[in-house]
């Protein structure tokens, strides 16, 4: 079963146009021609040291997150701060908290960037971690916040299939609300660095290859991808005052 995040063509979302977020061990292929590589130094998605905590045992990482907390991403473009509000999507907030706290997102690459739509990441550079987390799903959260620009959301392939892959909305993508994509946080600083992430490869990186080969594949085939050098929890904060999702008015 594939995990999906809906794609955009020329900035227009189409439910018929999907990109599979492939499970470990199942390869997909792309047909797009490779763009010329710029003459810049490669930013390697280097394989990190041995996992901290119990990352190889997803069932052990079940800590409840604070009501609100901040996460700092130190990327190859600059520092980004995300404020997470547990009341928006408790299951998603808890999963993100445990992954960040235990170092899962260190050295992960932004492997899919669709300008004007989303930037996506969440595969570990270590294939053994992708394998154990592939089936570590969490239940769905109700969608309480719209997919506004700057919100962070877990990708999904359908009901109750969220694992580790995430995206940040690069635009107001309200049509994702009805598809079950539940935002659990918001970028509060550094969105300009998210906008500057290298998008030269678009959707070319093969997600099955990333899952099974990790950093070795990305470093060889897509050396200019931007990377999260570290992801850390930097403190609790009051919940953001963003309004809840507006429900349609019954006719």
Biotite code that builds the C-alpha atoms (Angstrom):
import biotite.structure as struc

atoms = struc.array([
    struc.Atom([0.000, 0.000, 0.000], chain_id="A", res_id=1, res_name="UNK", atom_name="CA", element="C"),
    struc.Atom([1.356, 3.358, -0.951], chain_id="A", res_id=2, res_name="UNK", atom_name="CA", element="C"),
    struc.Atom([1.278, 6.510, 1.112], chain_id="A", res_id=3, res_name="UNK", atom_name="CA", element="C"),
    struc.Atom([0.046, 9.546, -0.822], chain_id="A", res_id=4, res_name="UNK", atom_name="CA", element="C"),
    struc.Atom([0.499, 13.272, -0.779], chain_id="A", res_id=5, res_name="UNK", atom_name="CA", element="C"),
    struc.Atom([-1.484, 15.054, -3.451], chain_id="A", res_id=6, res_name="UNK", atom_name="CA", element="C"),
    struc.Atom([0.584, 16.912, -6.048], chain_id="A", res_id=7, res_name="UNK", atom_name="CA", element="C"),
    struc.Atom([0.060, 20.188, -7.891], chain_id="A", res_id=8, res_name="UNK", atom_name="CA", element="C"),
    struc.Atom([0.509, 20.949, -11.559], chain_id="A", res_id=9, res_name="UNK", atom_name="CA", element="C"),
    struc.Atom([1.183, 24.599, -12.414], chain_id="A", res_id=10, res_name="UNK", atom_name="CA", element="C"),
    struc.Atom([0.059, 25.499, -8.912], chain_id="A", res_id=11, res_name="UNK", atom_name="CA", element="C"),
    struc.Atom([-3.367, 23.836, -9.287], chain_id="A", res_id=12, res_name="UNK", atom_name="CA", element="C"),
    struc.Atom([-4.106, 20.834, -7.068], chain_id="A", res_id=13, res_name="UNK", atom_name="CA", element="C"),
    struc.Atom([-5.611, 17.787, -8.741], chain_id="A", res_id=14, res_name="UNK", atom_name="CA", element="C"),
    struc.Atom([-6.911, 14.823, -6.760], chain_id="A", res_id=15, res_name="UNK", atom_name="CA", element="C"),
    struc.Atom([-6.195, 12.678, -9.812], chain_id="A", res_id=16, res_name="UNK", atom_name="CA", element="C"),
    struc.Atom([-2.519, 13.634, -9.750], chain_id="A", res_id=17, res_name="UNK", atom_name="CA", element="C"),
    struc.Atom([-0.837, 11.868, -6.830], chain_id="A", res_id=18, res_name="UNK", atom_name="CA", element="C"),
    struc.Atom([2.682, 11.073, -5.718], chain_id="A", res_id=19, res_name="UNK", atom_name="CA", element="C"),
    struc.Atom([3.150, 7.817, -3.833], chain_id="A", res_id=20, res_name="UNK", atom_name="CA", element="C"),
    struc.Atom([4.922, 8.070, -0.524], chain_id="A", res_id=21, res_name="UNK", atom_name="CA", element="C"),
    struc.Atom([6.366, 4.618, -0.906], chain_id="A", res_id=22, res_name="UNK", atom_name="CA", element="C"),
    struc.Atom([6.677, 2.090, 1.864], chain_id="A", res_id=23, res_name="UNK", atom_name="CA", element="C"),
    struc.Atom([10.133, 0.669, 2.533], chain_id="A", res_id=24, res_name="UNK", atom_name="CA", element="C"),
    struc.Atom([11.069, -2.060, 0.075], chain_id="A", res_id=25, res_name="UNK", atom_name="CA", element="C"),
    struc.Atom([8.628, -0.956, -2.663], chain_id="A", res_id=26, res_name="UNK", atom_name="CA", element="C"),
    struc.Atom([10.234, 1.095, -5.402], chain_id="A", res_id=27, res_name="UNK", atom_name="CA", element="C"),
    struc.Atom([8.533, 3.581, -7.706], chain_id="A", res_id=28, res_name="UNK", atom_name="CA", element="C"),
    struc.Atom([9.906, 5.331, -10.770], chain_id="A", res_id=29, res_name="UNK", atom_name="CA", element="C"),
    struc.Atom([9.718, 8.782, -12.338], chain_id="A", res_id=30, res_name="UNK", atom_name="CA", element="C"),
    struc.Atom([9.869, 9.815, -15.988], chain_id="A", res_id=31, res_name="UNK", atom_name="CA", element="C"),
    struc.Atom([10.984, 13.447, -15.691], chain_id="A", res_id=32, res_name="UNK", atom_name="CA", element="C"),
    struc.Atom([14.174, 14.558, -17.406], chain_id="A", res_id=33, res_name="UNK", atom_name="CA", element="C"),
    struc.Atom([17.029, 15.505, -15.112], chain_id="A", res_id=34, res_name="UNK", atom_name="CA", element="C"),
    struc.Atom([17.778, 19.250, -14.992], chain_id="A", res_id=35, res_name="UNK", atom_name="CA", element="C"),
    struc.Atom([21.335, 20.491, -15.284], chain_id="A", res_id=36, res_name="UNK", atom_name="CA", element="C"),
    struc.Atom([23.083, 20.476, -11.913], chain_id="A", res_id=37, res_name="UNK", atom_name="CA", element="C"),
    struc.Atom([24.265, 23.886, -10.699], chain_id="A", res_id=38, res_name="UNK", atom_name="CA", element="C"),
    struc.Atom([27.932, 24.418, -9.972], chain_id="A", res_id=39, res_name="UNK", atom_name="CA", element="C"),
    struc.Atom([27.569, 24.475, -6.197], chain_id="A", res_id=40, res_name="UNK", atom_name="CA", element="C"),
    struc.Atom([29.005, 22.352, -3.431], chain_id="A", res_id=41, res_name="UNK", atom_name="CA", element="C"),
    struc.Atom([26.982, 19.284, -2.527], chain_id="A", res_id=42, res_name="UNK", atom_name="CA", element="C"),
    struc.Atom([25.086, 19.394, 0.742], chain_id="A", res_id=43, res_name="UNK", atom_name="CA", element="C"),
    struc.Atom([25.246, 15.761, 1.791], chain_id="A", res_id=44, res_name="UNK", atom_name="CA", element="C"),
    struc.Atom([22.410, 13.947, 3.562], chain_id="A", res_id=45, res_name="UNK", atom_name="CA", element="C"),
    struc.Atom([25.088, 12.189, 5.580], chain_id="A", res_id=46, res_name="UNK", atom_name="CA", element="C"),
    struc.Atom([24.218, 9.112, 7.587], chain_id="A", res_id=47, res_name="UNK", atom_name="CA", element="C"),
    struc.Atom([24.162, 10.108, 11.262], chain_id="A", res_id=48, res_name="UNK", atom_name="CA", element="C"),
    struc.Atom([25.679, 8.274, 14.192], chain_id="A", res_id=49, res_name="UNK", atom_name="CA", element="C"),
    struc.Atom([23.859, 5.435, 15.919], chain_id="A", res_id=50, res_name="UNK", atom_name="CA", element="C"),
    struc.Atom([20.235, 6.310, 16.788], chain_id="A", res_id=51, res_name="UNK", atom_name="CA", element="C"),
    struc.Atom([19.608, 7.829, 20.201], chain_id="A", res_id=52, res_name="UNK", atom_name="CA", element="C"),
    struc.Atom([17.029, 6.539, 22.618], chain_id="A", res_id=53, res_name="UNK", atom_name="CA", element="C"),
    struc.Atom([14.877, 3.716, 21.267], chain_id="A", res_id=54, res_name="UNK", atom_name="CA", element="C"),
    struc.Atom([14.394, 4.775, 17.668], chain_id="A", res_id=55, res_name="UNK", atom_name="CA", element="C"),
    struc.Atom([14.731, 1.167, 16.553], chain_id="A", res_id=56, res_name="UNK", atom_name="CA", element="C"),
    struc.Atom([11.710, 0.340, 18.705], chain_id="A", res_id=57, res_name="UNK", atom_name="CA", element="C"),
    struc.Atom([8.863, 2.702, 17.675], chain_id="A", res_id=58, res_name="UNK", atom_name="CA", element="C"),
    struc.Atom([6.464, 1.163, 20.180], chain_id="A", res_id=59, res_name="UNK", atom_name="CA", element="C"),
    struc.Atom([8.623, 2.472, 23.020], chain_id="A", res_id=60, res_name="UNK", atom_name="CA", element="C"),
    struc.Atom([8.323, 6.130, 21.945], chain_id="A", res_id=61, res_name="UNK", atom_name="CA", element="C"),
    struc.Atom([4.883, 7.012, 23.266], chain_id="A", res_id=62, res_name="UNK", atom_name="CA", element="C"),
    struc.Atom([5.553, 10.091, 25.403], chain_id="A", res_id=63, res_name="UNK", atom_name="CA", element="C"),
    struc.Atom([2.750, 12.642, 25.564], chain_id="A", res_id=64, res_name="UNK", atom_name="CA", element="C"),
    struc.Atom([3.825, 16.007, 24.197], chain_id="A", res_id=65, res_name="UNK", atom_name="CA", element="C"),
    struc.Atom([3.384, 19.300, 26.070], chain_id="A", res_id=66, res_name="UNK", atom_name="CA", element="C"),
    struc.Atom([0.292, 21.314, 25.199], chain_id="A", res_id=67, res_name="UNK", atom_name="CA", element="C"),
    struc.Atom([2.542, 23.570, 23.129], chain_id="A", res_id=68, res_name="UNK", atom_name="CA", element="C"),
    struc.Atom([6.228, 23.352, 22.232], chain_id="A", res_id=69, res_name="UNK", atom_name="CA", element="C"),
    struc.Atom([8.750, 24.758, 19.776], chain_id="A", res_id=70, res_name="UNK", atom_name="CA", element="C"),
    struc.Atom([11.061, 22.837, 17.465], chain_id="A", res_id=71, res_name="UNK", atom_name="CA", element="C"),
    struc.Atom([14.135, 24.395, 15.891], chain_id="A", res_id=72, res_name="UNK", atom_name="CA", element="C"),
    struc.Atom([15.295, 23.017, 12.564], chain_id="A", res_id=73, res_name="UNK", atom_name="CA", element="C"),
    struc.Atom([18.842, 23.950, 11.658], chain_id="A", res_id=74, res_name="UNK", atom_name="CA", element="C"),
    struc.Atom([18.818, 23.521, 7.879], chain_id="A", res_id=75, res_name="UNK", atom_name="CA", element="C"),
    struc.Atom([21.423, 24.080, 5.197], chain_id="A", res_id=76, res_name="UNK", atom_name="CA", element="C"),
    struc.Atom([19.564, 27.292, 4.313], chain_id="A", res_id=77, res_name="UNK", atom_name="CA", element="C"),
    struc.Atom([19.016, 28.679, 7.832], chain_id="A", res_id=78, res_name="UNK", atom_name="CA", element="C"),
    struc.Atom([17.192, 28.168, 11.117], chain_id="A", res_id=79, res_name="UNK", atom_name="CA", element="C"),
    struc.Atom([13.464, 27.487, 11.175], chain_id="A", res_id=80, res_name="UNK", atom_name="CA", element="C"),
    struc.Atom([11.233, 27.451, 14.264], chain_id="A", res_id=81, res_name="UNK", atom_name="CA", element="C"),
    struc.Atom([7.966, 25.518, 14.339], chain_id="A", res_id=82, res_name="UNK", atom_name="CA", element="C"),
    struc.Atom([5.381, 25.989, 17.072], chain_id="A", res_id=83, res_name="UNK", atom_name="CA", element="C"),
    struc.Atom([3.334, 22.868, 17.735], chain_id="A", res_id=84, res_name="UNK", atom_name="CA", element="C"),
    struc.Atom([-0.085, 23.052, 19.386], chain_id="A", res_id=85, res_name="UNK", atom_name="CA", element="C"),
    struc.Atom([-1.250, 19.697, 20.689], chain_id="A", res_id=86, res_name="UNK", atom_name="CA", element="C"),
    struc.Atom([-4.908, 20.730, 20.719], chain_id="A", res_id=87, res_name="UNK", atom_name="CA", element="C"),
    struc.Atom([-4.833, 21.050, 16.928], chain_id="A", res_id=88, res_name="UNK", atom_name="CA", element="C"),
    struc.Atom([-3.939, 17.381, 16.327], chain_id="A", res_id=89, res_name="UNK", atom_name="CA", element="C"),
    struc.Atom([-2.863, 15.433, 19.438], chain_id="A", res_id=90, res_name="UNK", atom_name="CA", element="C"),
    struc.Atom([-1.711, 12.256, 17.700], chain_id="A", res_id=91, res_name="UNK", atom_name="CA", element="C"),
    struc.Atom([0.402, 14.180, 15.212], chain_id="A", res_id=92, res_name="UNK", atom_name="CA", element="C"),
    struc.Atom([1.870, 16.464, 17.877], chain_id="A", res_id=93, res_name="UNK", atom_name="CA", element="C"),
    struc.Atom([2.841, 13.484, 20.046], chain_id="A", res_id=94, res_name="UNK", atom_name="CA", element="C"),
    struc.Atom([4.458, 11.601, 17.166], chain_id="A", res_id=95, res_name="UNK", atom_name="CA", element="C"),
    struc.Atom([6.469, 14.660, 16.060], chain_id="A", res_id=96, res_name="UNK", atom_name="CA", element="C"),
    struc.Atom([7.572, 15.309, 19.657], chain_id="A", res_id=97, res_name="UNK", atom_name="CA", element="C"),
    struc.Atom([8.900, 11.771, 20.107], chain_id="A", res_id=98, res_name="UNK", atom_name="CA", element="C"),
    struc.Atom([10.682, 11.728, 16.755], chain_id="A", res_id=99, res_name="UNK", atom_name="CA", element="C"),
    struc.Atom([12.354, 15.092, 17.303], chain_id="A", res_id=100, res_name="UNK", atom_name="CA", element="C"),
    struc.Atom([13.271, 14.376, 20.935], chain_id="A", res_id=101, res_name="UNK", atom_name="CA", element="C"),
    struc.Atom([15.007, 11.152, 19.958], chain_id="A", res_id=102, res_name="UNK", atom_name="CA", element="C"),
    struc.Atom([16.900, 12.552, 16.968], chain_id="A", res_id=103, res_name="UNK", atom_name="CA", element="C"),
    struc.Atom([15.007, 10.946, 14.104], chain_id="A", res_id=104, res_name="UNK", atom_name="CA", element="C"),
    struc.Atom([15.042, 13.999, 11.812], chain_id="A", res_id=105, res_name="UNK", atom_name="CA", element="C"),
    struc.Atom([18.770, 14.750, 12.127], chain_id="A", res_id=106, res_name="UNK", atom_name="CA", element="C"),
    struc.Atom([20.350, 14.778, 8.636], chain_id="A", res_id=107, res_name="UNK", atom_name="CA", element="C"),
    struc.Atom([17.070, 14.113, 6.842], chain_id="A", res_id=108, res_name="UNK", atom_name="CA", element="C"),
    struc.Atom([16.752, 15.618, 3.364], chain_id="A", res_id=109, res_name="UNK", atom_name="CA", element="C"),
    struc.Atom([14.002, 17.787, 1.899], chain_id="A", res_id=110, res_name="UNK", atom_name="CA", element="C"),
    struc.Atom([13.476, 15.320, -0.917], chain_id="A", res_id=111, res_name="UNK", atom_name="CA", element="C"),
    struc.Atom([10.355, 16.723, -2.580], chain_id="A", res_id=112, res_name="UNK", atom_name="CA", element="C"),
    struc.Atom([9.661, 20.375, -3.297], chain_id="A", res_id=113, res_name="UNK", atom_name="CA", element="C"),
    struc.Atom([6.748, 21.596, -5.392], chain_id="A", res_id=114, res_name="UNK", atom_name="CA", element="C"),
    struc.Atom([6.982, 25.416, -5.545], chain_id="A", res_id=115, res_name="UNK", atom_name="CA", element="C"),
    struc.Atom([3.716, 27.056, -4.604], chain_id="A", res_id=116, res_name="UNK", atom_name="CA", element="C"),
    struc.Atom([2.442, 23.861, -3.002], chain_id="A", res_id=117, res_name="UNK", atom_name="CA", element="C"),
    struc.Atom([4.516, 21.906, -0.445], chain_id="A", res_id=118, res_name="UNK", atom_name="CA", element="C"),
    struc.Atom([7.978, 20.885, 0.726], chain_id="A", res_id=119, res_name="UNK", atom_name="CA", element="C"),
    struc.Atom([8.214, 17.324, 2.005], chain_id="A", res_id=120, res_name="UNK", atom_name="CA", element="C"),
    struc.Atom([10.642, 15.278, 4.101], chain_id="A", res_id=121, res_name="UNK", atom_name="CA", element="C"),
    struc.Atom([10.681, 12.511, 6.702], chain_id="A", res_id=122, res_name="UNK", atom_name="CA", element="C"),
    struc.Atom([12.702, 9.556, 5.431], chain_id="A", res_id=123, res_name="UNK", atom_name="CA", element="C"),
    struc.Atom([15.659, 8.719, 7.645], chain_id="A", res_id=124, res_name="UNK", atom_name="CA", element="C"),
    struc.Atom([19.088, 8.561, 5.958], chain_id="A", res_id=125, res_name="UNK", atom_name="CA", element="C"),
    struc.Atom([19.392, 5.157, 7.675], chain_id="A", res_id=126, res_name="UNK", atom_name="CA", element="C"),
    struc.Atom([17.433, 2.425, 5.808], chain_id="A", res_id=127, res_name="UNK", atom_name="CA", element="C"),
    struc.Atom([17.089, 0.318, 8.956], chain_id="A", res_id=128, res_name="UNK", atom_name="CA", element="C"),
    struc.Atom([15.114, 3.127, 10.596], chain_id="A", res_id=129, res_name="UNK", atom_name="CA", element="C"),
    struc.Atom([12.857, 3.535, 7.564], chain_id="A", res_id=130, res_name="UNK", atom_name="CA", element="C"),
    struc.Atom([12.110, -0.165, 7.744], chain_id="A", res_id=131, res_name="UNK", atom_name="CA", element="C"),
    struc.Atom([11.035, -0.225, 11.392], chain_id="A", res_id=132, res_name="UNK", atom_name="CA", element="C"),
    struc.Atom([9.018, 2.996, 11.194], chain_id="A", res_id=133, res_name="UNK", atom_name="CA", element="C"),
    struc.Atom([7.237, 2.045, 7.980], chain_id="A", res_id=134, res_name="UNK", atom_name="CA", element="C"),
    struc.Atom([4.482, 0.199, 9.842], chain_id="A", res_id=135, res_name="UNK", atom_name="CA", element="C"),
    struc.Atom([4.494, 2.377, 12.976], chain_id="A", res_id=136, res_name="UNK", atom_name="CA", element="C"),
    struc.Atom([1.295, 4.208, 12.066], chain_id="A", res_id=137, res_name="UNK", atom_name="CA", element="C"),
    struc.Atom([-0.743, 6.548, 14.253], chain_id="A", res_id=138, res_name="UNK", atom_name="CA", element="C"),
    struc.Atom([-4.519, 7.118, 14.251], chain_id="A", res_id=139, res_name="UNK", atom_name="CA", element="C"),
    struc.Atom([-5.960, 10.039, 12.361], chain_id="A", res_id=140, res_name="UNK", atom_name="CA", element="C"),
    struc.Atom([-6.669, 13.383, 13.992], chain_id="A", res_id=141, res_name="UNK", atom_name="CA", element="C"),
    struc.Atom([-9.705, 15.486, 13.090], chain_id="A", res_id=142, res_name="UNK", atom_name="CA", element="C"),
    struc.Atom([-8.805, 18.428, 10.848], chain_id="A", res_id=143, res_name="UNK", atom_name="CA", element="C"),
    struc.Atom([-9.230, 21.476, 13.093], chain_id="A", res_id=144, res_name="UNK", atom_name="CA", element="C"),
    struc.Atom([-6.902, 23.899, 11.281], chain_id="A", res_id=145, res_name="UNK", atom_name="CA", element="C"),
    struc.Atom([-6.794, 24.812, 7.628], chain_id="A", res_id=146, res_name="UNK", atom_name="CA", element="C"),
    struc.Atom([-3.717, 23.939, 5.572], chain_id="A", res_id=147, res_name="UNK", atom_name="CA", element="C"),
    struc.Atom([-2.496, 27.531, 5.589], chain_id="A", res_id=148, res_name="UNK", atom_name="CA", element="C"),
    struc.Atom([0.893, 28.591, 4.306], chain_id="A", res_id=149, res_name="UNK", atom_name="CA", element="C"),
    struc.Atom([3.515, 27.604, 6.880], chain_id="A", res_id=150, res_name="UNK", atom_name="CA", element="C"),
    struc.Atom([1.523, 24.861, 8.601], chain_id="A", res_id=151, res_name="UNK", atom_name="CA", element="C"),
    struc.Atom([3.185, 21.494, 9.160], chain_id="A", res_id=152, res_name="UNK", atom_name="CA", element="C"),
    struc.Atom([1.277, 18.289, 8.432], chain_id="A", res_id=153, res_name="UNK", atom_name="CA", element="C"),
    struc.Atom([1.898, 14.541, 8.305], chain_id="A", res_id=154, res_name="UNK", atom_name="CA", element="C"),
    struc.Atom([1.519, 12.875, 4.907], chain_id="A", res_id=155, res_name="UNK", atom_name="CA", element="C"),
    struc.Atom([-0.860, 9.950, 4.621], chain_id="A", res_id=156, res_name="UNK", atom_name="CA", element="C"),
    struc.Atom([-2.020, 7.199, 2.248], chain_id="A", res_id=157, res_name="UNK", atom_name="CA", element="C"),
    struc.Atom([-5.511, 7.019, 3.669], chain_id="A", res_id=158, res_name="UNK", atom_name="CA", element="C"),
    struc.Atom([-7.140, 6.486, 7.044], chain_id="A", res_id=159, res_name="UNK", atom_name="CA", element="C"),
    struc.Atom([-4.767, 5.900, 9.979], chain_id="A", res_id=160, res_name="UNK", atom_name="CA", element="C"),
    struc.Atom([-1.540, 5.599, 7.956], chain_id="A", res_id=161, res_name="UNK", atom_name="CA", element="C"),
    struc.Atom([0.665, 8.465, 9.215], chain_id="A", res_id=162, res_name="UNK", atom_name="CA", element="C"),
    struc.Atom([4.224, 7.500, 10.142], chain_id="A", res_id=163, res_name="UNK", atom_name="CA", element="C"),
    struc.Atom([7.214, 9.902, 9.852], chain_id="A", res_id=164, res_name="UNK", atom_name="CA", element="C"),
    struc.Atom([6.819, 11.825, 6.597], chain_id="A", res_id=165, res_name="UNK", atom_name="CA", element="C"),
    struc.Atom([5.827, 15.476, 6.791], chain_id="A", res_id=166, res_name="UNK", atom_name="CA", element="C"),
    struc.Atom([5.198, 18.493, 4.647], chain_id="A", res_id=167, res_name="UNK", atom_name="CA", element="C"),
    struc.Atom([5.056, 22.241, 5.118], chain_id="A", res_id=168, res_name="UNK", atom_name="CA", element="C"),
    struc.Atom([2.500, 24.126, 3.078], chain_id="A", res_id=169, res_name="UNK", atom_name="CA", element="C"),
    struc.Atom([4.144, 26.703, 0.816], chain_id="A", res_id=170, res_name="UNK", atom_name="CA", element="C"),
    struc.Atom([0.773, 28.280, 0.039], chain_id="A", res_id=171, res_name="UNK", atom_name="CA", element="C"),
    struc.Atom([-2.766, 28.288, 1.400], chain_id="A", res_id=172, res_name="UNK", atom_name="CA", element="C"),
    struc.Atom([-3.891, 24.764, 0.439], chain_id="A", res_id=173, res_name="UNK", atom_name="CA", element="C"),
    struc.Atom([-7.358, 24.735, 1.970], chain_id="A", res_id=174, res_name="UNK", atom_name="CA", element="C"),
    struc.Atom([-8.538, 22.029, -0.399], chain_id="A", res_id=175, res_name="UNK", atom_name="CA", element="C"),
    struc.Atom([-6.331, 19.581, 1.542], chain_id="A", res_id=176, res_name="UNK", atom_name="CA", element="C"),
    struc.Atom([-8.539, 20.097, 4.593], chain_id="A", res_id=177, res_name="UNK", atom_name="CA", element="C"),
    struc.Atom([-11.295, 17.878, 3.239], chain_id="A", res_id=178, res_name="UNK", atom_name="CA", element="C"),
    struc.Atom([-8.770, 15.165, 2.373], chain_id="A", res_id=179, res_name="UNK", atom_name="CA", element="C"),
    struc.Atom([-7.916, 14.596, 6.030], chain_id="A", res_id=180, res_name="UNK", atom_name="CA", element="C"),
    struc.Atom([-4.540, 16.364, 6.243], chain_id="A", res_id=181, res_name="UNK", atom_name="CA", element="C"),
    struc.Atom([-4.464, 17.580, 9.847], chain_id="A", res_id=182, res_name="UNK", atom_name="CA", element="C"),
    struc.Atom([-2.069, 20.444, 10.592], chain_id="A", res_id=183, res_name="UNK", atom_name="CA", element="C"),
    struc.Atom([-0.490, 20.251, 14.049], chain_id="A", res_id=184, res_name="UNK", atom_name="CA", element="C"),
    struc.Atom([1.858, 23.249, 13.998], chain_id="A", res_id=185, res_name="UNK", atom_name="CA", element="C"),
    struc.Atom([2.972, 26.413, 12.255], chain_id="A", res_id=186, res_name="UNK", atom_name="CA", element="C"),
    struc.Atom([6.326, 27.858, 11.170], chain_id="A", res_id=187, res_name="UNK", atom_name="CA", element="C"),
    struc.Atom([6.795, 30.970, 13.320], chain_id="A", res_id=188, res_name="UNK", atom_name="CA", element="C"),
    struc.Atom([10.205, 32.052, 12.054], chain_id="A", res_id=189, res_name="UNK", atom_name="CA", element="C"),
    struc.Atom([12.469, 31.128, 9.163], chain_id="A", res_id=190, res_name="UNK", atom_name="CA", element="C"),
    struc.Atom([9.775, 30.613, 6.521], chain_id="A", res_id=191, res_name="UNK", atom_name="CA", element="C"),
    struc.Atom([12.035, 32.549, 4.153], chain_id="A", res_id=192, res_name="UNK", atom_name="CA", element="C"),
    struc.Atom([14.540, 29.681, 4.420], chain_id="A", res_id=193, res_name="UNK", atom_name="CA", element="C"),
    struc.Atom([11.843, 27.140, 3.629], chain_id="A", res_id=194, res_name="UNK", atom_name="CA", element="C"),
    struc.Atom([11.026, 29.173, 0.508], chain_id="A", res_id=195, res_name="UNK", atom_name="CA", element="C"),
    struc.Atom([14.700, 29.052, -0.522], chain_id="A", res_id=196, res_name="UNK", atom_name="CA", element="C"),
    struc.Atom([15.148, 25.267, -0.287], chain_id="A", res_id=197, res_name="UNK", atom_name="CA", element="C"),
    struc.Atom([16.715, 23.823, -3.431], chain_id="A", res_id=198, res_name="UNK", atom_name="CA", element="C"),
    struc.Atom([13.881, 22.765, -5.738], chain_id="A", res_id=199, res_name="UNK", atom_name="CA", element="C"),
    struc.Atom([15.961, 21.779, -8.786], chain_id="A", res_id=200, res_name="UNK", atom_name="CA", element="C"),
    struc.Atom([15.060, 18.097, -8.467], chain_id="A", res_id=201, res_name="UNK", atom_name="CA", element="C"),
    struc.Atom([11.335, 18.679, -7.957], chain_id="A", res_id=202, res_name="UNK", atom_name="CA", element="C"),
    struc.Atom([9.677, 15.302, -7.480], chain_id="A", res_id=203, res_name="UNK", atom_name="CA", element="C"),
    struc.Atom([12.419, 13.231, -9.115], chain_id="A", res_id=204, res_name="UNK", atom_name="CA", element="C"),
    struc.Atom([13.857, 11.516, -5.997], chain_id="A", res_id=205, res_name="UNK", atom_name="CA", element="C"),
    struc.Atom([12.344, 8.029, -5.902], chain_id="A", res_id=206, res_name="UNK", atom_name="CA", element="C"),
    struc.Atom([10.749, 7.412, -2.551], chain_id="A", res_id=207, res_name="UNK", atom_name="CA", element="C"),
    struc.Atom([11.218, 3.643, -2.663], chain_id="A", res_id=208, res_name="UNK", atom_name="CA", element="C"),
    struc.Atom([14.927, 4.171, -3.266], chain_id="A", res_id=209, res_name="UNK", atom_name="CA", element="C"),
    struc.Atom([15.156, 6.670, -0.404], chain_id="A", res_id=210, res_name="UNK", atom_name="CA", element="C"),
    struc.Atom([13.419, 4.246, 1.942], chain_id="A", res_id=211, res_name="UNK", atom_name="CA", element="C"),
    struc.Atom([15.658, 1.285, 1.116], chain_id="A", res_id=212, res_name="UNK", atom_name="CA", element="C"),
    struc.Atom([19.006, 2.990, 0.382], chain_id="A", res_id=213, res_name="UNK", atom_name="CA", element="C"),
    struc.Atom([18.823, 6.171, 2.441], chain_id="A", res_id=214, res_name="UNK", atom_name="CA", element="C"),
    struc.Atom([21.618, 8.719, 2.264], chain_id="A", res_id=215, res_name="UNK", atom_name="CA", element="C"),
    struc.Atom([23.712, 6.633, -0.133], chain_id="A", res_id=216, res_name="UNK", atom_name="CA", element="C"),
    struc.Atom([21.079, 7.065, -2.845], chain_id="A", res_id=217, res_name="UNK", atom_name="CA", element="C"),
    struc.Atom([20.431, 10.762, -2.232], chain_id="A", res_id=218, res_name="UNK", atom_name="CA", element="C"),
    struc.Atom([24.093, 11.716, -1.989], chain_id="A", res_id=219, res_name="UNK", atom_name="CA", element="C"),
    struc.Atom([24.853, 10.020, -5.297], chain_id="A", res_id=220, res_name="UNK", atom_name="CA", element="C"),
    struc.Atom([21.825, 11.039, -7.349], chain_id="A", res_id=221, res_name="UNK", atom_name="CA", element="C"),
    struc.Atom([20.671, 14.313, -5.762], chain_id="A", res_id=222, res_name="UNK", atom_name="CA", element="C"),
    struc.Atom([23.703, 15.859, -4.042], chain_id="A", res_id=223, res_name="UNK", atom_name="CA", element="C"),
    struc.Atom([22.333, 19.404, -3.821], chain_id="A", res_id=224, res_name="UNK", atom_name="CA", element="C"),
    struc.Atom([19.265, 18.603, -1.737], chain_id="A", res_id=225, res_name="UNK", atom_name="CA", element="C"),
    struc.Atom([18.966, 20.740, 1.367], chain_id="A", res_id=226, res_name="UNK", atom_name="CA", element="C"),
    struc.Atom([19.143, 18.928, 4.684], chain_id="A", res_id=227, res_name="UNK", atom_name="CA", element="C"),
    struc.Atom([17.974, 19.282, 8.284], chain_id="A", res_id=228, res_name="UNK", atom_name="CA", element="C"),
    struc.Atom([21.296, 19.266, 10.139], chain_id="A", res_id=229, res_name="UNK", atom_name="CA", element="C"),
    struc.Atom([19.544, 19.079, 13.503], chain_id="A", res_id=230, res_name="UNK", atom_name="CA", element="C"),
    struc.Atom([16.033, 19.179, 14.945], chain_id="A", res_id=231, res_name="UNK", atom_name="CA", element="C"),
    struc.Atom([15.614, 20.003, 18.621], chain_id="A", res_id=232, res_name="UNK", atom_name="CA", element="C"),
    struc.Atom([12.852, 20.893, 21.061], chain_id="A", res_id=233, res_name="UNK", atom_name="CA", element="C"),
    struc.Atom([13.600, 24.359, 22.400], chain_id="A", res_id=234, res_name="UNK", atom_name="CA", element="C"),
    struc.Atom([10.822, 25.008, 24.877], chain_id="A", res_id=235, res_name="UNK", atom_name="CA", element="C"),
    struc.Atom([7.138, 25.225, 25.622], chain_id="A", res_id=236, res_name="UNK", atom_name="CA", element="C"),
    struc.Atom([5.094, 28.245, 24.590], chain_id="A", res_id=237, res_name="UNK", atom_name="CA", element="C"),
    struc.Atom([1.486, 29.394, 24.866], chain_id="A", res_id=238, res_name="UNK", atom_name="CA", element="C"),
    struc.Atom([-0.725, 28.020, 22.122], chain_id="A", res_id=239, res_name="UNK", atom_name="CA", element="C"),
    struc.Atom([-0.839, 30.124, 18.976], chain_id="A", res_id=240, res_name="UNK", atom_name="CA", element="C"),
    struc.Atom([-4.022, 32.201, 18.528], chain_id="A", res_id=241, res_name="UNK", atom_name="CA", element="C"),
    struc.Atom([-4.745, 30.916, 15.020], chain_id="A", res_id=242, res_name="UNK", atom_name="CA", element="C"),
    struc.Atom([-8.479, 30.462, 14.347], chain_id="A", res_id=243, res_name="UNK", atom_name="CA", element="C"),
    struc.Atom([-9.989, 26.988, 14.063], chain_id="A", res_id=244, res_name="UNK", atom_name="CA", element="C"),
    struc.Atom([-11.022, 25.543, 10.734], chain_id="A", res_id=245, res_name="UNK", atom_name="CA", element="C"),
    struc.Atom([-14.261, 27.059, 9.503], chain_id="A", res_id=246, res_name="UNK", atom_name="CA", element="C"),
    struc.Atom([-16.866, 24.462, 8.798], chain_id="A", res_id=247, res_name="UNK", atom_name="CA", element="C"),
    struc.Atom([-19.208, 24.919, 5.830], chain_id="A", res_id=248, res_name="UNK", atom_name="CA", element="C"),
    struc.Atom([-22.520, 26.530, 6.744], chain_id="A", res_id=249, res_name="UNK", atom_name="CA", element="C"),
    struc.Atom([-25.401, 24.061, 6.184], chain_id="A", res_id=250, res_name="UNK", atom_name="CA", element="C"),
    struc.Atom([-27.820, 25.177, 3.482], chain_id="A", res_id=251, res_name="UNK", atom_name="CA", element="C"),
])
